Amino acid sequence: MGKPSQHLPLWEVFIRSKRGLDHKHVGSLHAADAEQGMQYARDTYTRRSEGCSIWVVRSTDVHASQSEDSASFFDPADDKIYRHPTFYDIPEDLKI
Amino acid sequence: MSAPALFEYALRLGDDALINGQRLSEWCGHGPFLEEDVGVANTALDLIGRARLLLAYAGTLEGKGRDEDDLAFTRDERDWRNVLLTELPKGDFGFTTLRQFLLDAYNRHLYDGLRSSKDGTLAGIAGRAAKECEYHLRHSGEWVLRLGDGTEESQRRAQRALDELWPYTPELFETDRVTEELEAQGVAPAAATLRTAWQRTVETLLRAAELTVPENAWPQTGGRQGMHSEHMGFLLAEMQFVQRAYPGLDW
């Protein structure tokens, strides 16, 4: 984990906008604990009415895929176009 | 109700908000860290926005054609009605935080009461302000807990700030002809009720923060009569500089 940081712990901020149903990652901030993280998320990321719900998550609790994994993780999907639903013939009398 | 009393009252509310906001805005760019810098500036902006509404209303009540800018930028020290507590220099972060906590707790109960004011304009302004106050108190209250129940140094500084600030708090609940008239008419909440509610809120949190509530000392007062501390002139000089140097300048 490296040497101890002089900063407060890092938190990832997720905001649910009024329009959408999903919380979306909007950025990160430093805070001593969850309550403070919530307040700073409110002050930093919702001051222009961007949201109606906030999640804060300790950045250390996020497990991220590594860039060196991307060849084995993501490239194999590139040549499997049959996974996209574009090969089905849609019956003419089906109303979508 | 008499317009002069209501004018005076709106001016007091507006001046408290503006001077507190001005002091708080001094932290902008100087906060202990970036997130708190944004947090403090948000509160300062809320207060200045509230002051605009209140001073604009005061100008209307006065009926002499003065708008919010005239009242904010061309009044001399003796014409300001804010409590001394708001004008004291910002001090260290502990001092600013404790001051803000004492004021936020006061504002929270004050604007909560004003929501049912018989004066429709004040009630309308209070509807918006009360929500802001609730958040401000949550933010400053959290910091008081953190500082009071924190390290030895943060505890010492928080207690020192509290001891310095305490004698300035009775001025918030002072009564005179203006408050008595407006209380009787249901325009302003009763000072005695406010004081009881404020004391309960403040003392509960101070104790939770392991801070000692100071003994009542000789009250520092005079702001409502325009008798300010030596710090007020410097604050006004900075805040009013542009309008004083270039009268009527607009941009």
Interface residues (C-beta under 8 A of the other chain):
Chain A: H7 L8 L29 H30 A31 A32 E35 Q36 Q39 Y40 R42 D43 T44 R47
Chain B: F33 L34 E35 E36 V38 G39 N42 Y135 R138 H139 E142 R146
